[in-house]
Amino acid sequence: MKLINWWPPMLGTGISLKSISDDYTRFEVEMKLKWYNRNLIGIHYGGSLYSMCDPWYMFILTANLGKRYVVVDKSANIRYLKPGKGTLRCVFEVSKDEVKDIRSELDQIGKKDYTFLCEVRNAAGEVVTEVDKIVYIRKKDFDWEAFNQKSSVS
């Protein structure tokens, strides 16, 4: 999985996957400030900060929900709170209990958008950027006909 560090969007921004939990529920990512990922005033470029948060929740959920579900990044909202200087870090985590709850909910309703908060932190532990990641998840074999009939009866 650490081969993702060689994927051009990661390599080109200096983003590095540092660790993955054995059960794929937790990813730790870091980005050092380099000449090629800073903006005119010498801080991390906003696009790089977003790229740092982009794929991880989709990876976690795809790995933990399995092939019976479609998981797609849908949208995001980013808030720059402080200048991003030096090495920045972010941890992405969805617990096994959360995965179980998501699976149970999707087995009943078929599809839903889920929002996850990413907090990018500097070396002092201060949050410099927040990203709300919205991930769309759908059960592949959900019985839409039965669901629609049940909904129309209510």
C-alpha positions in Angstrom: 0.0 0.0 0.0 2.9 2.4 0.6 3.4 2.2 -3.2 0.9 5.1 -3.2 3.8 7.3 -2.3 4.9 6.9 -5.9 1.5 7.9 -7.3 2.1 11.2 -9.2 -0.4 13.3 -7.1 1.3 12.2 -3.9 4.9 12.3 -5.2 4.4 15.7 -6.9 3.1 17.3 -3.7 5.5 15.7 -1.3 2.7 13.8 0.5 3.9 10.6 2.2 1.9 7.8 3.7 3.7 7.1 6.9 1.7 4.2 8.4 -1.3 2.0 8.0 -2.9 -0.1 10.7 -3.0 -3.8 10.1 -6.8 -3.7 9.7 -6.8 -0.7 7.3 -8.8 1.5 9.7 -6.1 4.1 10.3 -3.8 5.9 7.9 -1.2 8.5 8.9 0.0 11.0 6.3 2.6 13.7 6.3 3.8 16.5 4.0 7.0 18.4 4.4 7.3 22.0 3.2 9.4 21.9 0.0 10.2 24.4 -2.7 7.7 22.7 -5.0 4.7 22.6 -2.7 4.8 26.1 -1.2 3.0 29.2 -2.5 4.2 32.8 -3.1 4.4 33.6 0.6 6.3 30.5 1.6 3.6 28.3 3.2 2.0 25.1 2.0 0.0 25.5 -1.2 -3.8 25.1 -0.6 -4.2 22.5 -3.3 -1.5 20.3 -1.7 -3.3 20.6 1.7 -6.5 19.3 0.1 -4.6 16.5 -1.8 -3.2 15.5 1.6 -6.8 14.7 2.7 -8.3 13.4 -0.5 -8.3 9.6 -0.9 -7.9 8.2 2.6 -11.4 7.8 3.8 -12.4 6.2 0.5 -9.5 3.7 1.0 -10.4 2.9 4.6 -14.1 2.3 3.8 -13.5 0.3 0.6 -11.0 -2.0 2.4 -13.3 -2.5 5.4 -16.8 -2.6 3.7 -15.7 -5.0 1.0 -16.9 -5.6 -2.6 -20.6 -5.4 -1.8 -20.4 -1.7 -1.6 -19.5 1.2 -3.9 -17.5 3.9 -2.1 -16.8 7.2 -3.9 -15.5 10.6 -2.8 -18.4 13.0 -3.4 -17.3 16.5 -2.2 -15.3 18.4 0.3 -15.2 21.7 2.1 -11.8 23.1 3.2 -11.1 25.7 5.9 -7.6 27.2 6.2 -7.2 28.2 9.8 -3.5 29.0 10.1 -0.6 29.2 7.7 0.7 25.7 7.0 4.5 25.8 7.7 7.0 23.0 8.2 5.9 19.4 8.3 2.2 18.8 8.5 0.5 15.6 9.5 -3.0 14.1 9.4 -4.5 11.0 10.8 -7.5 9.3 9.1 -9.4 6.7 11.0 -12.8 4.9 10.9 -13.2 2.5 13.8 -14.4 -1.1 13.3 -17.6 -0.1 15.2 -18.2 2.8 12.8 -17.7 0.5 9.8 -20.2 -2.0 11.4 -22.8 0.8 11.9 -22.3 2.1 8.3 -22.8 -1.4 7.0 -25.9 -2.0 9.1 -27.4 1.3 8.0 -26.7 0.7 4.3 -28.2 -2.8 4.5 -31.4 -1.0 5.5 -31.5 2.2 3.4 -29.2 1.3 0.5 -27.2 4.4 0.1 -26.0 7.5 2.0 -23.5 10.3 2.2 -21.1 10.2 5.2 -19.1 13.2 6.4 -15.6 12.8 7.9 -13.5 15.5 9.4 -9.8 15.7 8.5 -7.6 17.9 10.7 -4.2 18.8 9.3 -1.8 19.6 12.1 1.5 21.3 12.3 4.5 20.1 14.4 3.1 21.9 17.5 -0.1 19.9 17.1 -2.2 22.9 16.1 -4.9 22.5 13.5 -3.9 24.5 10.4 -6.6 23.1 8.0 -9.9 21.3 8.4 -11.5 19.4 5.6 -15.0 17.9 5.6 -14.9 14.9 3.3 -18.2 13.7 2.0 -18.1 10.1 0.9 -21.0 8.5 -1.0 -21.6 4.8 -0.2 -24.1 2.5 -1.9 -24.8 -1.2 -1.5 -24.3 -2.8 -4.9 -27.1 -5.3 -4.7 -29.7 -3.3 -2.8 -33.2 -4.2 -3.7 -34.4 -0.8 -5.0 -37.8 -2.1 -6.2 -38.7 -3.5 -2.8 -37.4 -0.3 -1.1 -39.5 1.9 -3.4 -42.6 -0.2 -2.9 -42.1 0.0 0.9 -41.6 3.8 0.7 -44.8 4.3 -1.4 -46.9 2.3 1.1 -45.8 4.5 4.1 
